Amino acid sequence: MPLRDHYDTIIVGGGIAGASLAYFLAERGARDVLLLERETEWARHSTGRSAATLCQLDPTETVLELKLIGGRFLRNPPPGFSESPLLRCCGTLTVFDAAGLQQEETRRPMLQRFGLDASFLDAEEVRQRVPALTDPEIAGGVWVESDGRLDVHEILSSCLRGARRLGVEIEQGCAVTGLVRTGERIEGVRTAQGEIGSRQVVAAAGAWNLRLAAWAEASPIALRPLRRCAAIYSPIEPAALAVDAPLVVADHRSVYFVPEAGEILMSPMDQVEMPPGEPLADDVVIAEGLERLALVAPDLRARRVRRSWAGLRTFSPDLVHVVGEDPARPGFFWLAGQGGYGIETCAAIGALAADLLTSGRSEVFDPARLSPARFLHNG
Ligand SMILES: Cc1cc2nc3c(=O)[nH]c(=O)nc-3n(C[C@H](O)[C@H](O)[C@H](O)COP(=O)(O)OP(=O)(O)OC[C@H]3O[C@@H](n4cnc5c(N)ncnc54)[C@H](O)[C@@H]3O)c2cc1C
């Protein structure tokens, strides 16, 4: 179907941020919505490069709250939303050295207040859960039973399917090359097929939100795309990790791992700032991560790395998502800063953004805590 020359809302980017917003907008009855994705394949960028985990424990309180909201949706989506379960609960186990555990203990009341099912374990209890964890530095850990592995493909395609069914127009292979501005207002986008007008434009382009914000001359929010690598490898003792073992985050060694179809998925938890683009995996960084992993669990040392990749995790200055209309540029709506939790928080953020775009307020979460204006008020 040919695109029209005007829509109410144009969403730029069809990763998990744009797709979940499209679904929630449609579900709230919004009409006249167009989603534009530059690539001809889905999930080519960050969304297709994640570790597919719901790990609700988070050092940033606001992000933790958003993960709890997102987790509830993924555990229990509305009837007919998806064709198969979105979450396989296998828990997560975050382990700490003595100093890290002491620090985490101070957060225990906050975790209880939010109702996260977090159990504090001592070193012996950690080893009972995952016997491969023989690192003498491990003083204890936090076990979260309701965490698990996500089916990212199913989440993304369910959002797109639902959005389409409810009337959202979705166009792949259509890059936005600029924004249309009239006075202070953003009033549409430029594409190779010409200009398309709209009342509001949503920047849901992951790391490329930097570019959209520059085109809009929007408020200066210093988004930082940080590269993170991951790899799938075979360990020397495959039987040392149960197939249904939880994701283990070894906080003190900066590495995490989880069983993946008979092999192990690991990340060296690197954070290297990069411009928007397609980062390559760094073999040295992965090898160093595997060395640290061997200290945590010697039986899980690598025999062979089968596949590696890297993706961008784009953070705002306070590590919390940026959601809302730009205070200085009406018509330009931020849906940015998904960081390392864009999949697990997508339902919370998508629903909140849809509320703001359709009614200007939300019961999902206090919009002021995610507003772009928070950076301007703090100078
Ligand atoms: C190694 C790694 C592990 C991770 N693990 C997890 C995890 O376990 N759990 C979790 O929740 N998150 C995880 N993340 C983070 C998660 O992947 C991101 O937060 C999320 O995918 C961001 O989604 P997005 O839609 O904002 O960005 P993207 O997926 O990058 O989507 C942006 C889209 O916008 C499109 N686009 C850009 N510019 C334009 C334009 N001009 N015109 C049209 N389209 C455009 C792009 O083509 C792209 O498809 C991980 C990330 C990495 C790299």
The ligand as an SDF file (V2000), in Angstrom:
LIG
                    3D

 53 58  0  0  0  0  0  0  0  0999 V2000
   25.4470   -7.9470   23.8930 C   0  0  0  0  0  0  0  0  0  0  0  0
   24.1480   -7.3260   24.3500 C   0  0  0  0  0  0  0  0  0  0  0  0
   23.3960   -7.9720   25.3190 C   0  0  0  0  0  0  0  0  0  0  0  0
   22.1560   -7.4300   25.7190 C   0  0  0  0  0  0  0  0  0  0  0  0
   21.3960   -8.1510   26.5860 N   0  0  0  0  0  0  0  0  0  0  0  0
   20.1450   -7.7080   26.9140 C   0  0  0  0  0  0  0  0  0  0  0  0
   19.3040   -8.4990   27.7370 C   0  0  0  0  0  0  0  0  0  0  0  0
   19.6650   -9.5850   28.1720 O   0  0  0  0  0  0  0  0  0  0  0  0
   18.0630   -8.0000   28.0520 N   0  0  0  0  0  0  0  0  0  0  0  0
   17.6170   -6.7910   27.5620 C   0  0  0  0  0  0  0  0  0  0  0  0
   16.5010   -6.3860   27.8610 O   0  0  0  0  0  0  0  0  0  0  0  0
   18.4220   -6.0260   26.7710 N   0  0  0  0  0  0  0  0  0  0  0  0
   19.6650   -6.4590   26.4280 C   0  0  0  0  0  0  0  0  0  0  0  0
   20.4640   -5.7000   25.6130 N   0  0  0  0  0  0  0  0  0  0  0  0
   20.0110   -4.3480   25.2310 C   0  0  0  0  0  0  0  0  0  0  0  0
   18.9380   -4.3750   24.1430 C   0  0  0  0  0  0  0  0  0  0  0  0
   19.3800   -5.1530   23.0640 O   0  0  0  0  0  0  0  0  0  0  0  0
   18.6500   -2.9200   23.7180 C   0  0  0  0  0  0  0  0  0  0  0  0
   18.3240   -2.1320   24.8350 O   0  0  0  0  0  0  0  0  0  0  0  0
   17.4790   -2.8440   22.7430 C   0  0  0  0  0  0  0  0  0  0  0  0
   17.5780   -3.7940   21.7300 O   0  0  0  0  0  0  0  0  0  0  0  0
   17.3770   -1.4440   22.1340 C   0  0  0  0  0  0  0  0  0  0  0  0
   16.2980   -1.4550   21.2170 O   0  0  0  0  0  0  0  0  0  0  0  0
   16.0240   -0.2200   20.2630 P   0  0  0  0  0  0  0  0  0  0  0  0
   14.7690   -0.5220   19.5420 O   0  0  0  0  0  0  0  0  0  0  0  0
   16.1320    1.0270   21.0590 O   0  0  0  0  0  0  0  0  0  0  0  0
   17.2830   -0.1830   19.2650 O   0  0  0  0  0  0  0  0  0  0  0  0
   17.6010   -1.0540   17.9430 P   0  0  0  0  0  0  0  0  0  0  0  0
   17.3020   -2.4920   18.1440 O   0  0  0  0  0  0  0  0  0  0  0  0
   19.0020   -0.7050   17.5430 O   0  0  0  0  0  0  0  0  0  0  0  0
   16.5660   -0.5230   16.8990 O   0  0  0  0  0  0  0  0  0  0  0  0
   16.6730    0.7570   16.3070 C   0  0  0  0  0  0  0  0  0  0  0  0
   16.1630    0.6180   14.8880 C   0  0  0  0  0  0  0  0  0  0  0  0
   16.0870    1.9060   14.2930 O   0  0  0  0  0  0  0  0  0  0  0  0
   16.4100    1.7680   12.9350 C   0  0  0  0  0  0  0  0  0  0  0  0
   16.8370    3.0620   12.4000 N   0  0  0  0  0  0  0  0  0  0  0  0
   17.9400    3.7680   12.7730 C   0  0  0  0  0  0  0  0  0  0  0  0
   18.0100    4.9210   12.1040 N   0  0  0  0  0  0  0  0  0  0  0  0
   16.9270    4.9430   11.2890 C   0  0  0  0  0  0  0  0  0  0  0  0
   16.4610    5.8730   10.3190 C   0  0  0  0  0  0  0  0  0  0  0  0
   17.1310    7.0100   10.0580 N   0  0  0  0  0  0  0  0  0  0  0  0
   15.3200    5.5970    9.6440 N   0  0  0  0  0  0  0  0  0  0  0  0
   14.6130    4.4520    9.8930 C   0  0  0  0  0  0  0  0  0  0  0  0
   15.0440    3.5210   10.8050 N   0  0  0  0  0  0  0  0  0  0  0  0
   16.1750    3.7690   11.4900 C   0  0  0  0  0  0  0  0  0  0  0  0
   17.5360    0.7410   12.9310 C   0  0  0  0  0  0  0  0  0  0  0  0
   17.6880    0.1210   11.6610 O   0  0  0  0  0  0  0  0  0  0  0  0
   17.0780   -0.2200   14.0110 C   0  0  0  0  0  0  0  0  0  0  0  0
   16.3640   -1.3200   13.4930 O   0  0  0  0  0  0  0  0  0  0  0  0
   21.6920   -6.2020   25.1690 C   0  0  0  0  0  0  0  0  0  0  0  0
   22.4600   -5.5560   24.2040 C   0  0  0  0  0  0  0  0  0  0  0  0
   23.6640   -6.1100   23.7700 C   0  0  0  0  0  0  0  0  0  0  0  0
   24.4490   -5.4290   22.7000 C   0  0  0  0  0  0  0  0  0  0  0  0
  1  2  1  0
  2  3  1  0
  2 52  2  0
  3  4  2  0
  4  5  1  0
  4 50  1  0
  5  6  2  0
  6  7  1  0
  6 13  1  0
  7  8  2  0
  7  9  1  0
  9 10  1  0
 10 11  2  0
 10 12  1  0
 12 13  2  0
 13 14  1  0
 14 15  1  0
 14 50  1  0
 15 16  1  0
 16 17  1  0
 16 18  1  0
 18 19  1  0
 18 20  1  0
 20 21  1  0
 20 22  1  0
 22 23  1  0
 23 24  1  0
 24 25  2  0
 24 26  1  0
 24 27  1  0
 27 28  1  0
 28 29  2  0
 28 30  1  0
 28 31  1  0
 31 32  1  0
 32 33  1  0
 33 34  1  0
 33 48  1  0
 34 35  1  0
 35 36  1  0
 35 46  1  0
 36 37  1  0
 36 45  1  0
 37 38  2  0
 38 39  1  0
 39 40  1  0
 39 45  2  0
 40 41  1  0
 40 42  2  0
 42 43  1  0
 43 44  2  0
 44 45  1  0
 46 47  1  0
 46 48  1  0
 48 49  1  0
 50 51  2  0
 51 52  1  0
 52 53  1  0
M  END
$$$$
